[in-house]
Amino acid sequence: MPDNRCSVLRLAGAFLSAAMLLATPALAEPTPVTVHVISQDAKFVGDSTGGAQVILRDAESGRILAEGVTKGGTGNTDRIMQSVGRSPLRATDDAAAFHAALDIVRPTLVELEVKGALGRPGSAVRVTAQRWMMPGVPVTAGDGWSIELPGLAVTPTARIEPGSLQIEAKIEPMCGCPLTPGGLWDAADYQVEASLWQADGQDRQVKLAFASAPGGFAGSLLRPPAGRYTLVLFARNTVTGSSGLGRIEIQIP
């Protein structure tokens, strides 16, 4: 009888230990991730244009796992622009990146949201991507998690003259790389158009000509009647199709 009681007690203890083990929450395992944001047809988005905002979420719950801004330089020009082959390695140690360690306890579908360039808010765009991640398995090999930011940054300015509206625009890839005649980003490949808009639609438009390096375009419109207008600058790379827009409000007295 005593032996039976001991056996029962041992069995109960084993069940209790198993129950306690199952009740203990799983510990999160740090999972390193490196995010690189690269401008379409250009280099990495970093300090020169204010970086790109990065948010990493649990795609199923919406919980934010990490957030921050890419920091660093635009990277090695030759390594990026002359890269070939499947999934070429373009990032160097100085290339802009966001580093984080995610606390996940199970296989997790992670959503990456990127917005930029933060230093060019009038032209900033947002992109998202998803990938599965496992606890403790880093996403840092190669270029880490690399995502392309499409578009061009367009910074317009205007000056009201007695008979005209003088317009200037600075055009850049999202990384701030320079547009120059005959350069790697050839100014001849870009078309820039300025147009005036009111509530009832477009009022007038003009194509801007390249005026100065890097990326300066200029032109003029006949001065419109008094009123409030939105000046829209639309730029497009005719080779890659990359495009961007900038706009400012103008009051004609």
Buried (B, 14 or more C-beta within 10 A) or exposed (E): EEEEEEEEEEEEEEEEEEEEEEEEEEEBBEBBBBBBBBBBBBBBBBBBBBBBBBBBBBBEEEEEBBEBBBEBBBBBEEBBBEEEEEEEEBBEEEBBBBBBEBEBEEEBEBBBBBBBBBBBEBBBBEBEBEEEBEBEBBBBEBBBBBBBBBBBBBBBBBEEEEEBBBBBBBBBBBBBBEBBEEBEBBBEBBBBBBBBBEEEEEBEBBEBEBEEEBBBBBBBBEBBEEEEBBBBBBBBBEEBEBBBBBBBEBEEE
